[in-house]
Amino acid sequence: MSKFYKVIWFDDEHQDRKRIRESAHLKGIHLVGYGNAEDGITELEQNIGAYDAALLDGIFYETSSEKGTPTQDVAMGKVAKALLRLETRKKLPWFILSGQDSFTKKENKFAAAFKDGKVFDKLGGAKEYEDLWNKLVDEADKLPETQARINNPELFKIFELGYLPYSVQENVMNLLIKPLPSNNSDLKGMLTNIRSIHESCLVKLQAINVIPNASDSFNTIIRHLSGNVTKDRENRWNPTSLVYQTREIQNLHEWIYYTCGSYIHYLENQHNDVYMISNYAVESLRNGLFEILLWFKKTYEENL
């Protein structure tokens, strides 16, 4: 699978800028346009983790209620400040693409303060766009989140298709980019995250009737996924309903569910008299969960 970059784009004329969209598309860049600062900042606050970079026009609307031709750079300043404020969550690289002389031929206060004066010219043609996309890709590739997504396309395809919600994607991203635990608090957090993602898969399978009731006991759910195996008259074990998982996947389900549950309980109650798993086991749980996610995708698609 080729590289793919998702970029939030602030430009009041973004819907009409087909040439820019096509140029970006050829570099694997999908531009998600917003014509005003207010709506775009709300999107960043809610979903900044989904983006690899931001692209700002020099002059665009502050709010969706504005009409006419925008003439002030206040909206751009608001977005720039929002990006700086959100750096605690994700340090998103951002770039200015403007057709205004006040940006491309003169010094602009926001460009000078936030971007070292570098502005790409919207009217500069194919070479200017090529330079912009190359710079954007170079900066985006430095993000650990972008590296994780590009290196694990099968996992993130689940979220592109909408099979699991964005909140679960954030949890998966955390598993991919955060280091293995160095203390009990980190261990509890990672095990809780793994358990939460696992449960989200089961709940989603209930929504398409693969699982009758996600609130059933775990053993009941596992038996159902394995076809409710029972002994026949000849003392052989056979499924009595549709089979959704192999024995190997069943083992992964049980390994994740029981191990995470047990050690979360131990850590919450500060038990010091039990064998504590090492990061070898934590890494195994994490990779096992990723395999469960691929099984989930296949099962979900086959039963829609």
C-alpha positions in Angstrom: 0.0 0.0 0.0 1.4 3.4 -1.0 1.8 6.2 1.5 -1.2 8.3 2.3 -1.3 11.6 4.2 -4.4 13.4 5.6 -4.0 17.2 5.7 -6.5 19.8 7.1 -6.7 22.7 4.8 -7.9 26.2 5.7 -9.0 28.1 2.6 -12.3 29.9 2.0 -12.1 28.8 -1.7 -11.0 25.2 -1.0 -14.0 23.8 -2.9 -12.9 25.6 -6.1 -9.2 24.8 -5.9 -9.3 21.6 -8.0 -5.8 22.1 -9.4 -4.3 22.2 -5.9 -6.3 19.1 -4.8 -5.3 17.1 -7.9 -1.6 18.1 -7.4 -1.7 17.0 -3.8 -3.5 13.8 -4.7 -0.7 12.8 -7.0 1.6 12.9 -4.0 -0.7 10.8 -1.8 -2.0 13.8 0.1 -5.8 14.1 0.9 -6.8 17.6 1.6 -9.7 18.1 4.0 -11.0 21.6 3.5 -12.4 24.2 5.9 -13.4 27.7 4.8 -13.3 29.2 8.3 -11.1 29.1 11.4 -13.9 28.3 13.8 -15.0 25.0 12.2 -11.5 23.9 11.4 -10.2 24.6 14.9 -13.1 22.6 16.3 -12.2 19.7 14.0 -8.5 19.9 15.2 -9.6 19.9 18.8 -11.6 16.8 18.3 -9.5 14.9 15.8 -6.0 16.3 15.6 -4.6 12.8 15.8 -6.2 11.9 12.5 -4.1 14.5 10.6 -0.5 14.5 9.4 -0.2 18.2 8.7 -2.1 21.5 8.3 -2.2 23.9 5.3 -3.2 27.5 5.8 -4.3 30.1 3.3 -3.2 33.6 4.3 -6.6 35.1 4.4 -9.9 33.2 5.0 -13.1 33.5 7.2 -13.1 33.5 10.9 -16.6 32.0 11.2 -19.1 30.2 9.0 -21.4 33.2 9.1 -19.0 35.5 7.3 -19.8 36.5 3.7 -18.1 38.3 0.9 -14.4 38.4 0.3 -12.2 38.1 3.5 -9.6 40.7 3.8 -7.9 40.2 7.2 -5.3 37.7 8.4 -6.9 37.3 11.8 -8.3 33.9 11.0 -4.9 32.5 10.1 -3.5 33.9 13.4 -6.2 32.1 15.3 -5.5 28.8 13.6 -1.7 29.2 14.1 -2.2 29.8 17.9 -4.6 26.8 18.1 -1.9 24.6 16.5 0.6 25.8 19.0 -1.8 25.2 21.9 -2.6 21.7 20.6 1.1 20.7 20.4 0.7 19.1 23.9 -1.4 16.5 22.1 0.3 16.4 18.7 2.9 18.7 17.2 1.4 19.0 13.7 3.6 20.4 11.0 1.9 23.3 9.1 2.5 25.3 6.0 1.2 28.5 4.4 -0.1 28.5 0.9 -1.3 31.9 -0.1 -2.0 33.9 -3.3 -1.9 37.3 -1.4 0.9 39.7 -2.1 0.8 40.6 1.6 2.2 37.1 2.3 4.1 36.1 -0.9 5.8 39.4 -1.6 5.8 41.2 1.7 6.5 40.2 5.2 3.5 39.1 7.2 3.6 39.2 11.0 2.1 35.7 11.4 4.3 34.1 8.8 7.4 35.8 10.3 6.5 34.8 13.8 5.4 31.2 13.3 6.9 30.0 10.0 10.2 31.9 9.7 8.7 33.9 6.9 8.4 30.9 4.5 5.2 31.1 2.4 4.4 29.0 -0.7 2.8 30.9 -3.5 -0.7 29.6 -4.5 -0.2 31.2 -7.9 3.3 29.8 -8.4 2.4 26.8 -10.5 3.4 23.1 -10.5 7.0 23.6 -9.3 5.8 25.6 -6.3 3.2 22.9 -5.4 5.8 20.2 -5.8 8.2 21.9 -3.4 5.3 22.3 -0.9 4.2 18.7 -1.0 7.8 17.4 -0.7 8.4 19.6 2.3 5.1 18.6 3.8 5.7 14.9 3.3 9.3 15.2 4.8 7.9 16.9 7.9 4.9 14.5 8.3 7.2 11.5 8.0 9.0 12.6 11.2 5.9 12.2 13.3 5.7 8.9 15.2 2.0 8.8 14.6 2.5 9.0 10.8 5.2 6.4 10.9 3.0 4.1 12.9 0.1 4.5 10.5 2.2 4.0 7.4 3.9 1.0 8.8 0.6 -0.7 9.9 -1.8 0.0 7.0 -3.8 -3.2 7.7 -4.7 -2.0 11.2 -5.6 1.6 10.2 -7.7 0.4 7.3 -10.2 -0.7 10.0 -10.7 2.9 11.0 -10.7 4.3 7.4 -13.6 2.0 6.7 -15.4 3.1 9.9 -15.6 -0.4 11.4 -14.4 1.0 14.8 -14.7 4.6 16.1 -12.0 7.2 16.2 -11.6 6.8 20.0 -10.4 3.2 19.5 -8.0 4.4 16.7 -6.4 6.7 19.3 -6.0 3.8 21.7 -4.4 1.7 19.0 -2.1 4.5 18.1 -1.0 4.8 21.7 -0.1 1.1 21.8 2.0 1.6 18.7 4.0 4.7 19.7 4.3 4.5 23.5 7.3 2.6 24.9 6.8 -0.6 26.9 6.0 0.0 30.6 8.7 1.0 33.0 6.6 1.0 36.2 3.4 -0.5 37.5 1.4 2.6 36.6 2.5 2.4 33.0 1.8 -1.4 33.0 -1.8 -0.9 34.3 -2.4 1.8 31.7 -1.3 -0.4 28.8 -3.2 -3.4 30.0 -6.3 -1.4 30.5 -5.9 0.0 27.0 -5.5 -3.5 25.5 -8.5 -4.7 27.3 -10.6 -1.7 26.2 -9.8 -2.2 22.5 -10.5 -5.9 22.8 -13.9 -5.2 24.4 -14.7 -2.6 21.6 -14.2 -5.3 19.0 -16.7 -7.6 20.8 -19.3 -4.8 21.2 -19.0 -4.0 17.5 -19.6 -7.6 16.6 -22.7 -7.6 18.6 -24.0 -4.6 16.5 -24.0 -6.9 13.4 -25.3 -9.9 15.3 -22.2 -12.0 15.2 -22.4 -12.0 19.0 -25.9 -12.2 20.5 -25.1 -10.1 23.6 -21.8 -8.5 24.4 -22.8 -8.4 28.1 -22.9 -12.2 28.3 -20.1 -13.9 30.2 -16.8 -14.0 28.4 -16.9 -17.8 28.3 -20.4 -17.7 26.7 -19.1 -15.3 24.0 -16.1 -17.4 23.3 -18.2 -20.6 23.0 -20.5 -18.9 20.6 -17.7 -17.6 18.4 -16.3 -21.2 18.3 -19.7 -22.6 17.2 -21.0 -23.7 20.6 -19.1 -27.0 20.4 -20.7 -30.0 22.1 -20.2 -33.8 22.2 -22.2 -35.9 19.8 -23.4 -39.5 20.4 -20.0 -40.8 19.3 -18.2 -38.7 21.9 -16.8 -36.3 19.3 -16.8 -32.5 19.7 -18.6 -30.7 16.9 -19.9 -27.2 16.4 -23.7 -26.7 16.7 -23.8 -23.2 15.3 -21.9 -20.9 12.9 -18.1 -20.9 13.6 -16.4 -17.5 13.5 -13.0 -18.2 14.9 -10.2 -20.8 14.8 -8.8 -22.4 17.9 -5.8 -20.2 17.6 -7.9 -17.0 17.6 -9.8 -18.4 20.6 -6.5 -18.8 22.4 -5.6 -15.2 21.7 -9.0 -14.0 23.0 -8.5 -15.9 26.2 -4.9 -14.9 26.7 -5.8 -11.2 26.3 -8.9 -11.3 28.4 -7.7 -13.3 31.4 -4.1 -12.0 31.6 -5.1 -8.3 31.3 -8.0 -8.8 33.8 -5.9 -10.6 36.3 -3.0 -8.2 36.3 -5.2 -5.1 36.3 -6.8 -6.5 39.4 -3.4 -7.2 41.0 -2.2 -3.7 40.3 -5.3 -2.0 41.5 -5.2 -3.9 44.8 -1.4 -3.6 45.1 -0.8 -7.3 45.4 3.0 -7.9 45.8 2.8 -11.6 46.4 2.1 -12.7 42.8 4.4 -13.3 39.8 4.4 -10.1 37.8 4.6 -10.4 34.0 7.6 -8.8 32.2 7.5 -6.7 29.1 8.0 -9.8 27.0 4.5 -10.8 28.0 3.2 -7.2 27.5 4.6 -7.1 24.0 3.0 -10.5 23.3 -0.4 -9.2 24.5 0.0 -6.1 22.3 0.8 -8.1 19.2 -1.9 -10.6 20.0 -4.4 -7.8 20.1 -3.3 -6.5 16.7 -3.9 -10.1 15.4 -7.4 -10.0 17.0 -8.0 -6.6 15.2 -7.2 -8.3 11.8 -9.5 -11.2 12.7 -12.2 -8.6 13.7 -11.9 -6.8 10.3 -12.3 -10.1 8.4 -15.2 -11.3 10.5 -16.9 -7.9 10.4 -16.7 -7.7 6.6 -17.9 -11.3 6.1 -21.0 -10.6 8.3 -22.2 -7.1 7.3 
